[in-house]
Amino acid sequence: MAPRCILLLLILGCNNPTPVDAYTTQPGAKPSFTTREFEKDSWQYFLQHLPVVDSPVVDYTGKKVRQQFKSAGVIPYDVGKADLQQCADALMRLRAEYLFAQNQLDKIGFHFVSGQFYSFKDYCAGKKPVPSGNSVKFITSSPSERDHASLRKYLDIVYTYASTISLAKELLPAKEFEVGAVVIHPGSPGHCFIIIDEMKNSKNEKFYQLAEGYSPAQSIYVLKNGDGTPWHQLNTGFIETASYLFSSYELKKFE
């Protein structure tokens, strides 16, 4: 498998971005297929242009996971060295990486299951959570640099205290399946995925690419459909992927 842009060329081709909400026919693609394009620097554009590489899905120990058949390609962010970056965490990782890339560091923040909000700004200022009964309390420690290494340490803390339950509460309602929409079933365990690309055919039928993390902590990957492609049709009601049957779920978004 080639990087994601090359992979898409086999089906759609790659082109320059056009205005938000436009669907454009891809060069070299079948005329009946068009893909949705977004403004550069937008959250949707970031998701649509995530790098995807032909690598095995590995867990936090570096070992290949058994269910390689689910993956249509790996988004090459590190997994970390502990069993932390699972399904909800993978989506928070994508969001944090986007905001970091946009230099919107003060917008990086997530809620814990206990309800407390913890921001990257807090972490860098030396505010650190420690367990306190069924909640956490915050102590003051040494400040940290506002760099990517600090972001990774901050996210590992978030992963420890957040889950699909807290993520579902803080996300906004979404009205439709589209790039940036999150399908989430909050619970212990729960599961979720995020839509990272979409296209439609001449019948106005829409197809979507989905990205997720999984347990134990492992690479963030693009889900493969049953036909061997990364393109899924989604309809209200039951949603079944190679990982999970969503008999009930909430449709959410970050923005």
N, C-alpha and C positions, 0 to 999 in steps of 0.2 A: 504494500500500500504506500502511496506517496503522501506528502503533506496534504492537508485538507483541501486547499485550493485546487491542487492537481486532481485529487479524488473527485471533486465536484465537476471538474472539466469533463470527466468521462460521462457525466449525466447532463450537466448544465453549462459548463464553461465558466470562466471568470471574467468579470468586467469591472469597469470603474463605477463608483457609487453614483446613484441618481437621487433625486429628492425623496424625502421620507414618504412612505406609503405607496411608492411606485412599484409596479411589477414590470420587469423588463425581460425580453427574450434574450437568452444568453448566446453569445457568439459560438458557433459550432454545435449548438444544441438542437434537439428536435424542436421545430417551430411551435409545437403544441405546449411546450413547457416554459414557464416564466418563473423567475425568482424575485423575491421581494428585496428591495435595497433600502438602506437607511443612511441618514446623515453621518458623516465621519465624526468620530468622537462621541457618538451616542452609545448608550448601553447596548442597544440592539446591534449596532454595527460591530461593537467589540465582540459580542457573542457570535455573530455571523462569521467573523474573521479569526476566531480562535485557531491557533495552530493545532493540527491533528497529525500525529505521526504513526507510522507502522511499527509499533512496539508492543510487546506483550503487556498485559495488565499485571502489575506486581503489587504485593502487599507491603506493609510497612517494614517487613524484614528483608525485602528485596526478592522474595520468592514469587514465582509465577503463580497466579491463582488458577484454580481448576477450570472455572467457567470462561475460558477464552472465547468461546463461541458467541458470547453476548456483545463483544466489542467490535465496532467498525473503525476503531482508531483511538489512540490515547492522546489526551490533552496533556502536554508535557510539563505539568507542575509537579514538584516533588511531593511525595506522600508523607514525609516525615518519618521519624524513627519510633513512633509509638502508635498504638491502636486508637487513633483519635479522629482522623479525617475520613468520616464515613459519608452517609448520604446527605443529610442537611448541611454538614460541614463543607462538603464539596461545593454546594451552591453558595455558601457564605464565602468560601475561598475565591470563587469566580467574581463575586461582587466586590470583595476587598481588593482583588488584583486590578479590577477596572478602576475603582476610585483612586488607588495608588498610582496607576498609570496616568490618570487625569490630574494628578497632584491635588486631589480633593481629600487630603488626609484627615481633615477634621470631620468629614462625613462618614468615616469608617467607624461603625459601632453596631453592636448586636445585644439583644436581651438574653439573659440567662433564663433557664426554666423557673428559677426562683422569682423572676420578675425584674431583677436589677438590670439596668442598662450599663454596659461597659464599652467604652470607646477606645480607639487606638490613641487618641489624645490623652486619655486617662493613663493608659499604660506607659506612654512615653514620659508622663509627668511623675511616674513612680508609684502610681496607685495600683495595688495588686490585690486580687481576691484570695481569701483563704476560707476553707470550709468552716461553717458555724451552725451546727445542728442540721436542719433541712434547708438551710440557706447559706449564704456566704457573708463575710464581712470584709471590709477593705482596710488594708494597712498601707503605710507609706514606706517606700523603699527608694533605692537610688533611681534617678531618671535614666531614660534610654534615648539613644539617637533615633531620629525620625527617618529610619532607613528600612530597606526591605528585610534585613535580618531581624530587626525589631518587629516588623509586621508578622513574620512567621512565628516568632515567640508569642506575640499577642494572640494570634489565631489559635495556637495550640491551647492557650488558656480558654478562649471562647469555646473551642470544641469540647473541652472538659465539662463545661457548665451549660451548654446549649444543646438543643435537639430539634427534631421535627415539631415538637410541641411548642417550643418557644418561637421557632421560625415561623410557623403557621400563624401565630398570634401577631407577630410584628409586620408580616407582609400585608400589602394592600389587596383588596379584591380585584380580580381580573374578570372581564366580561367575555373573553373569547380566547381560543387557542391562537397564539401568535408568538413571535420571537420575544423572549423575555418572560413569558407566562410560565408559572410553576404549578405542576400538578403535585399535590402533597396530601398524604394521609398521615396526620399527626398521631403519634402513639408510641408505645414502648413494647415492641418495636413499631416504628412507622416507616414510611419510605417517601421518596420524592424524586422528581426529575425536572429539568428545565428545558424549554424549547430554545434551540440555538440557531435554527434556520428554518425557512419555509419556502415552498414553491407551489404553483398550481398549474393544472393542465387546461386544455381547451374546454373541458366540461366544467371548469371552475371548481374542480375538486382540489383540495389543499393537502399537501404532504409536508411533514415536519421532521427535522432532525432533533434528537433528544440527547442530553448529556446527564450523567449521574455519577455518584460515588456509591460505594457499597461497603458492607461489613464482611470481614474485618477491613480496617482502613486499607485502601488500595488506590491505584491510579484513577483519576477522573477520566471517563471514557465516553465515546459516542456509542449509543445503543444500536445494535444491528437488528434489523427487522427479520421476520421469518423468511423473506425472499432473498436474504443475503445483502441487501442494500441498507444504507442508514436512513431511509425515508419511511415514515410511518403516517398512516391516516389515523386521525383522532376524532372520536365522536363522543358526545355526551352520553353518560351511562358508564358501563364497565369499560375500563381501559386495561388491556393486558399487554405487557411487554415481556421481553425475555427474562426479566428480573422479578416481576411483581404483577399481581392482579389487583388493580384498584377497583374494588367493588363499591367503595365510597371514597371521595376525595374532595379537597377544596381547590379551587382555581384561584391562584394568587399571582402577585408580581412585586418586584422591588420598587418600581416607579411607574 
